[in-house]
Amino acid sequence: MLSQTDVIVIGAGVVGLSAALALQARGLRVTVLDREGPAAGASAGNAGAFAFTDILPLASPGILKKAPKWLLDPLGPLSVPPAYALQIVPWMYRFWRSCSAGRVSHSTSAQTSLMELSKAELEPFLQATGTAPMLRKEGNLQVYESEAEFQASMPGWRARERHGIEFRHMDAAEMAQIQPGLAPQFVKGTFTPGWFSIADPRLYTLALAERFAANGGVMGKAEVSALRPVADGIEIDGVYRAGHVVLAAGAFSHHIARSLGENIPLETERGYNTTLPTDAFDLRTQITFGGHGFVVTRLTSGIRVGGAVELGGLKLPPNFRRAQAMLTKAKAFLPALRTEGGRQWMGFRPSMPDSLPVIGRSRATPRVIHAFGHGHLGLTQSSGTARLVADLVTGQSPAIDLTPFSSQRF
């Protein structure tokens, strides 16, 4: 006998659980299915930032200039393991096409609209779910090692300025007032006060799961493989049935979408980090070392050093030398940082070639709603995505234009 409910959300990460709670708030019966359980993937190991100012796509002319140098370093900010090089070629071609000036402008405008919605939705969502005390408003400091690197960042800051984002450029003395302890090689910086963070992304996602269950939600473990439209809804692997399905399974989403005949160019950015003890450094704001592709963040669980991009798919074993390389750099950049006692982690970020997520109805059936592919911005855009999913399931007009986020845009 098939188990039936109003909506099944596939994925118990921050996007899936946020959507599930938003659907419950609309009065719907919701079940969440996940292959491992809540907060098991990238939602647990991310940097904890609500990066609302991060509107510029990774796919851009600037990244094309940096990529050749980065790719020569197997432990650098961007790498492709040789064993995965042939498989990633079609995605890289689409990424390259997305780097044109016109497409970057289009992606930036679309990303800005989703960021503005997500920022507007965040604090009401936190209040409604009892997680507001976990929000921090400590800003972000992007640092530069030379005047040339600083000047090279100016087009990005001018683009943010056009979209109304607040920031302040600083010299070394001004940076030291916000964050003491930076190595003297960092001569310039830019502080963005509108960069929020969460106390701990794993604990936040688990808190959402607890609230979902307390609201009467059902959660189960299942490795979903196939969706099938039926007369009154969607059938999942011949076991579950619902009026609507929300596909929010992160880096595994495109495999499930394939069962509906959709070929969505999702790839996996493998991210690495090390979480040090809470007293490892007196960190007062999140620091972005953009030239090296990583950040240092203060969480309740410790000081997290992580980032970079490894385009290596889902099956290759982790290369934790990447985590160690970032930690070694962090020690050089923050000389007082104590690097003992850290916990290493690797997770899968689901990423689209144009840096925009997939949000909207499936091409195969309007009863399947896509909500995946957020790359580095899943936590950031979770509340906005949840609002959009709830609008679509309940037949309301979406709060923003979803055309740029369509699964059919490629």
C-alpha positions in Angstrom: 0.0 0.0 0.0 1.3 3.4 -1.0 2.0 6.0 1.7 0.3 9.3 0.7 0.4 12.9 1.9 0.0 16.4 0.4 3.7 17.1 -0.3 6.8 15.1 -0.1 10.1 17.0 0.1 13.1 15.0 -1.1 16.1 16.3 0.9 16.6 17.1 4.6 19.2 19.8 4.1 18.6 23.4 4.9 16.8 24.1 1.7 14.5 21.0 1.9 13.7 21.6 5.6 13.1 25.3 5.1 10.7 24.5 2.2 9.0 21.8 4.4 8.3 24.3 7.2 7.1 26.9 4.7 4.6 24.4 3.3 3.5 23.4 6.8 2.8 27.1 7.5 0.4 27.0 4.5 -1.6 24.2 6.2 -0.2 21.3 4.2 0.7 17.8 5.4 4.4 17.3 4.6 6.7 14.3 4.6 10.5 14.7 4.2 12.6 11.9 2.8 16.4 11.9 2.8 19.0 9.3 2.0 20.8 9.8 5.4 18.7 12.1 7.6 18.7 15.8 8.5 21.9 17.9 8.2 24.0 15.0 6.8 25.5 16.9 3.8 26.7 20.4 2.9 24.2 21.9 5.3 26.3 20.7 8.2 29.8 21.7 7.0 29.3 25.0 5.3 30.8 28.3 6.5 27.5 29.4 8.2 27.1 32.6 6.2 24.0 34.4 4.9 26.0 36.0 2.1 23.3 38.3 0.8 26.0 40.6 -0.7 27.5 37.7 -2.8 25.5 38.5 -5.9 28.3 38.0 -8.5 28.3 34.6 -10.2 31.3 32.3 -10.0 31.0 32.1 -13.8 32.5 35.4 -14.8 35.3 36.9 -16.9 37.4 37.4 -13.7 37.4 33.7 -12.9 38.5 32.9 -16.4 41.6 35.0 -15.9 42.4 33.3 -12.5 41.4 29.7 -13.5 44.5 28.7 -15.5 46.9 29.6 -12.6 44.6 28.0 -10.0 44.3 24.8 -12.0 48.0 24.3 -12.1 48.0 24.0 -8.3 46.3 20.7 -7.4 45.7 22.0 -3.8 44.7 25.5 -4.9 41.3 27.3 -4.9 40.1 25.5 -8.1 41.0 22.0 -9.1 39.8 19.2 -11.3 41.1 15.7 -10.3 42.6 14.0 -13.4 40.2 11.0 -12.9 37.2 13.3 -13.4 38.6 15.6 -16.1 36.7 14.1 -19.1 33.4 13.9 -17.2 33.4 17.6 -16.3 34.1 18.8 -19.9 30.4 19.4 -20.8 29.7 21.3 -17.6 32.9 23.4 -18.0 31.9 24.3 -21.6 28.5 25.6 -20.3 30.4 27.4 -17.5 32.7 29.1 -20.0 29.7 30.2 -22.1 28.1 31.7 -18.9 31.2 33.9 -18.4 30.2 36.4 -21.2 29.5 39.9 -20.1 25.8 39.7 -21.1 25.2 36.5 -19.3 27.0 37.7 -16.2 24.8 40.8 -16.1 21.7 38.6 -16.5 22.8 36.2 -13.7 23.8 39.0 -11.4 20.3 40.6 -11.7 18.6 37.3 -11.1 20.8 36.5 -8.2 20.1 39.9 -6.7 16.4 39.4 -6.8 16.7 36.0 -5.0 19.1 37.5 -2.5 16.7 40.4 -1.7 13.8 38.0 -1.3 15.9 35.7 0.9 17.1 38.5 3.1 13.5 39.8 3.5 12.2 36.3 4.4 15.0 35.3 6.7 14.2 37.0 10.1 10.5 36.3 9.9 11.4 32.7 9.1 13.8 32.5 12.1 11.2 34.0 14.4 8.5 31.5 13.2 10.8 28.5 13.7 12.2 29.6 17.0 15.8 29.9 15.7 16.2 33.7 15.8 18.7 33.5 18.7 21.1 31.7 16.4 21.5 34.7 14.0 24.7 36.8 14.1 25.3 40.1 12.4 29.1 40.4 12.4 29.8 41.3 8.8 32.5 40.0 6.5 36.0 41.3 5.8 37.5 40.6 2.3 41.2 41.1 2.4 43.8 41.8 -0.3 47.6 41.3 -0.4 48.4 44.1 -2.8 47.1 47.3 -4.3 46.8 45.5 -7.7 44.6 42.7 -6.2 42.5 45.4 -4.5 42.1 47.3 -7.8 41.2 44.1 -9.6 38.2 43.7 -7.3 36.8 47.1 -8.1 34.4 46.0 -11.0 32.8 43.6 -8.6 32.3 46.3 -5.9 30.9 48.7 -8.5 28.4 46.0 -9.5 27.3 45.6 -5.9 27.1 49.3 -5.5 24.7 49.5 -8.4 22.5 47.0 -6.6 22.5 49.0 -3.4 24.8 46.8 -1.3 26.6 48.6 1.5 30.4 48.2 1.9 33.5 50.1 3.1 37.0 49.9 1.7 39.8 50.0 4.3 43.5 50.3 4.8 45.5 48.0 7.1 45.0 50.2 10.2 41.3 50.3 9.7 41.1 46.5 9.2 43.0 46.0 12.4 40.2 47.9 14.3 37.7 45.4 13.1 39.9 42.3 13.1 43.2 42.3 14.9 45.8 39.7 14.1 46.0 39.8 10.3 49.5 39.3 8.8 51.0 42.6 7.5 50.9 41.4 3.9 47.2 42.3 3.8 47.3 46.0 2.9 43.7 46.6 1.8 40.2 45.2 2.7 36.5 45.7 2.2 34.0 45.3 5.0 30.4 44.4 4.2 28.2 44.8 7.3 25.2 43.2 5.7 26.8 39.8 5.8 25.0 37.7 8.4 25.8 34.3 9.8 24.3 31.5 11.8 25.8 30.2 15.1 26.3 26.8 13.7 24.8 25.5 10.3 24.5 21.9 11.5 22.7 22.8 14.7 20.5 25.2 12.8 19.4 22.6 10.3 18.8 20.1 13.1 16.7 22.7 14.9 14.6 23.1 11.7 14.1 19.3 11.6 13.0 19.3 15.2 10.5 22.1 14.6 9.2 20.3 11.5 8.6 17.2 13.6 7.0 19.2 16.4 4.6 20.6 13.8 3.4 17.1 12.9 5.8 16.5 10.0 6.9 13.0 9.1 10.5 12.3 8.3 11.9 9.1 6.8 15.1 7.6 5.3 14.9 6.7 1.6 17.4 6.8 -1.3 14.9 8.0 -3.9 15.7 7.0 -7.4 12.5 7.6 -9.5 9.5 9.9 -9.7 6.5 9.0 -11.8 3.5 11.2 -12.5 0.2 9.6 -11.8 -3.4 10.8 -12.1 -3.6 12.5 -8.8 0.0 13.4 -8.0 3.5 11.9 -8.0 4.6 8.3 -7.1 8.1 7.8 -5.6 9.7 4.4 -6.2 6.4 2.7 -6.0 6.3 3.3 -2.2 5.2 6.9 -1.6 2.6 9.1 -3.3 1.9 12.8 -2.9 0.0 15.6 -4.6 3.3 17.4 -5.0 7.0 16.6 -4.7 9.7 19.1 -4.0 13.1 17.9 -5.2 15.7 19.4 -2.9 18.2 16.6 -2.8 21.3 18.8 -3.3 24.1 17.3 -5.4 22.0 14.1 -6.0 19.0 16.0 -7.5 19.8 15.7 -11.2 19.9 11.9 -10.9 16.4 11.9 -9.6 15.2 14.5 -12.2 16.5 12.2 -14.9 13.7 9.7 -14.1 11.3 12.4 -15.4 13.3 12.8 -18.7 15.1 16.0 -17.6 18.8 16.3 -18.2 19.9 19.1 -15.9 23.6 20.0 -16.0 24.3 19.9 -12.2 27.8 19.3 -11.0 29.4 18.8 -7.6 31.8 21.3 -6.1 33.5 19.3 -3.4 34.3 21.7 -0.5 36.7 21.0 2.3 37.2 22.5 5.8 38.8 22.1 9.2 37.0 23.1 12.3 39.4 24.1 15.1 38.5 24.5 18.8 36.6 27.7 19.8 39.6 29.3 21.4 41.9 28.8 18.4 41.7 32.5 17.5 40.0 35.7 18.5 37.9 36.0 15.4 35.5 38.9 15.4 34.1 38.8 11.8 34.2 36.3 9.0 37.3 36.8 6.9 37.4 36.0 3.2 40.8 35.3 1.6 39.5 35.7 -1.9 42.8 35.3 -3.7 43.1 31.9 -2.1 39.5 30.8 -2.2 38.7 30.2 1.4 37.1 31.8 4.5 37.6 31.7 8.2 34.4 31.7 10.3 33.6 31.8 14.0 30.9 29.2 15.0 29.7 27.9 18.3 31.3 24.6 17.4 34.7 26.2 16.6 36.7 28.2 14.2 36.1 26.9 10.7 38.7 27.2 7.9 37.3 26.1 4.6 36.2 26.7 1.0 37.9 26.2 -2.4 36.3 24.3 -5.3 37.2 20.8 -6.4 35.1 19.7 -9.4 35.3 16.0 -8.7 31.8 14.5 -8.7 30.2 12.3 -6.1 32.3 9.1 -6.2 36.0 10.0 -5.9 37.6 9.6 -2.4 38.2 12.8 -0.5 41.6 14.5 -0.8 42.0 16.0 2.6 45.4 17.5 1.6 43.2 20.3 0.3 41.8 21.0 3.8 45.4 20.9 5.2 46.6 23.3 2.5 44.0 25.9 3.5 44.8 25.5 7.2 48.5 26.0 6.5 47.7 29.2 4.6 45.3 30.4 7.4 48.1 30.0 9.9 50.4 32.2 7.8 47.7 34.8 7.3 46.6 34.8 11.0 49.9 34.1 12.8 48.2 33.7 16.2 45.9 30.9 14.9 46.4 27.7 16.8 45.9 24.8 14.4 45.9 21.8 16.7 42.9 19.6 17.4 41.0 20.3 14.2 38.3 18.1 12.6 38.4 17.7 8.8 35.3 17.5 6.5 34.4 17.2 2.9 30.9 17.9 1.4 29.2 18.2 -1.9 27.9 21.6 -3.1 25.4 21.3 -5.9 26.3 23.8 -8.6 25.0 24.9 -12.0 27.2 26.3 -14.7 25.8 29.8 -14.5 25.9 29.9 -10.6 22.0 30.2 -10.4 20.0 27.5 -8.7 17.2 25.6 -10.3 13.8 26.8 -8.8 10.5 26.1 -10.5 8.2 23.5 -11.9 9.6 20.4 -13.7 9.3 20.3 -17.4 7.6 16.9 -17.1 4.9 17.8 -14.6 3.8 20.9 -12.6 3.4 18.7 -9.6 7.2 18.4 -9.2 9.0 21.5 -7.9 12.7 21.8 -8.3 14.7 23.5 -5.5 18.4 22.7 -5.8 21.7 23.8 -7.3 22.5 26.7 -5.0 26.2 26.0 -4.9 27.9 28.0 -2.1 24.6 29.8 -1.3 22.2 27.1 0.0 22.0 28.5 3.5 21.9 32.0 2.2 19.0 31.4 -0.2 17.1 28.8 1.9 14.4 31.1 3.3 13.8 32.8 -0.1 13.7 29.4 -1.9 11.2 28.1 0.7 8.9 31.0 0.1 9.0 30.4 -3.7 8.4 26.7 -3.3 5.4 27.3 -1.0 4.0 29.8 -3.6 4.3 27.3 -6.4 2.8 24.4 -4.5 -0.2 26.5 -3.3 -0.8 28.0 -6.8 0.2 31.6 -5.9 2.3 33.8 -8.1 5.9 33.5 -7.2 7.4 36.5 -5.3 10.0 37.0 -8.1 10.4 36.1 -11.7 11.5 32.5 -11.9 12.4 32.4 -15.6 16.2 32.7 -14.9 16.0 29.8 -12.6 14.2 27.4 -14.9 15.5 23.9 -15.3 15.1 24.3 -19.0 17.4 27.4 -19.4 20.2 25.3 -20.8 
